[in-house]
Amino acid sequence: MEYKRPQIHVSYSKECERYVKDILAGIEEEGLFSYSYEEEDGNPIKAAYHAAESSLLGVGITIMKYHVVLHVQDLKIDEPLLIMGVRDSSMLRIFGSNAARYIKGVPFKLKQEYFCIPHR
């Protein structure tokens, strides 16, 4: 029997690989586990949704085309929870932290103006 650890799945394109460590550090700071993997460059919103689907926690992040997307499996595929342009390492760290905070039910660290929250 294979054991799967509850983790946030993080996918990334080759061009954005250098940013992944900051996102993972933010997740780890909140006490959660993560699993990261490289993915073909494509639609970051769909990739984040597929990452969420494959996660036992139902939460996925994709960093692709210099955008970071947080998606949860309970939302429609074209309606991610958060989208942010890649800025600096501290912002990416907080983005990862906020993904973990979503799971824990704790308020996000950042104010809304830092993110593009899709209209629902």
C-alpha positions in Angstrom: 0.0 0.0 0.0 1.4 3.4 -1.0 1.1 6.2 1.5 0.5 9.7 0.1 1.4 12.6 2.4 -1.1 15.5 2.5 0.8 18.2 0.6 0.4 21.3 -1.5 1.4 20.5 -5.0 3.5 23.1 -6.8 4.1 22.9 -10.5 6.4 25.1 -12.5 7.8 25.8 -15.9 11.5 25.5 -16.6 11.8 29.2 -17.0 10.4 29.8 -13.5 12.2 27.0 -11.7 14.4 29.4 -9.7 11.4 30.9 -7.9 10.1 27.6 -6.6 12.3 27.5 -3.5 10.7 30.7 -2.1 7.2 29.4 -2.5 8.1 26.1 -0.8 9.8 28.0 2.0 6.6 29.9 2.7 4.6 26.6 2.8 7.1 25.1 5.1 7.1 28.1 7.5 3.4 27.4 8.1 4.1 23.8 9.0 2.7 22.1 5.8 4.4 19.8 3.3 4.8 20.4 -0.4 5.6 18.5 -3.5 7.0 20.3 -6.6 7.4 19.1 -10.1 8.3 20.6 -13.5 5.5 20.9 -16.1 5.3 21.8 -19.8 4.8 25.5 -20.3 1.1 26.1 -20.9 -1.9 27.7 -19.2 -1.0 28.5 -15.6 -4.6 28.6 -14.4 -5.3 25.1 -15.7 -2.0 23.8 -14.5 -2.7 25.1 -11.0 -6.2 23.5 -11.0 -4.6 20.2 -12.0 -2.1 20.6 -9.2 -4.9 21.1 -6.8 -6.8 18.0 -8.1 -3.7 15.9 -7.6 -3.2 17.1 -4.0 -4.8 15.3 -1.1 -5.3 18.8 0.4 -7.0 20.0 -2.8 -4.7 23.0 -3.1 -2.2 23.6 -6.0 0.1 26.4 -7.0 1.6 26.9 -10.5 4.4 29.3 -11.4 4.5 29.8 -15.1 4.9 32.6 -17.6 6.0 34.7 -14.7 2.7 34.4 -12.9 1.9 32.5 -9.7 -1.6 31.0 -9.4 -3.2 29.5 -6.4 -6.1 27.2 -7.1 -8.3 24.9 -5.0 -10.2 21.9 -6.4 -13.5 23.2 -5.1 -13.5 26.1 -7.6 -14.3 26.0 -11.3 -11.2 25.4 -13.4 -11.2 28.9 -14.9 -11.7 30.6 -11.5 -8.5 30.5 -9.4 -8.3 31.8 -5.9 -5.3 34.1 -6.4 -3.1 35.3 -9.2 0.1 37.3 -8.8 2.9 38.4 -11.1 6.3 37.3 -10.1 7.9 40.1 -8.1 10.6 39.3 -5.6 11.5 36.4 -3.4 9.8 37.7 -0.3 6.5 38.1 -2.1 6.7 34.5 -3.4 7.5 33.3 0.1 4.4 35.0 1.4 2.4 33.6 -1.5 3.4 30.0 -0.5 2.6 30.9 3.1 -0.9 32.1 2.1 -1.6 28.8 0.3 -0.9 27.0 3.6 -2.9 29.6 5.5 -5.9 28.9 3.3 -5.8 25.2 4.3 -5.4 26.1 8.0 -8.2 28.6 7.8 -6.0 31.5 8.9 -6.2 35.0 7.4 -3.8 35.7 4.6 -0.6 37.8 5.3 -1.1 40.3 2.5 -3.6 42.9 1.6 -5.8 42.4 -1.4 -4.0 45.1 -3.5 -1.0 42.8 -3.9 -3.0 40.2 -5.8 -5.2 40.1 -8.8 -8.3 38.4 -7.4 -10.4 37.1 -10.3 -14.0 38.5 -10.4 -16.6 36.0 -9.4 
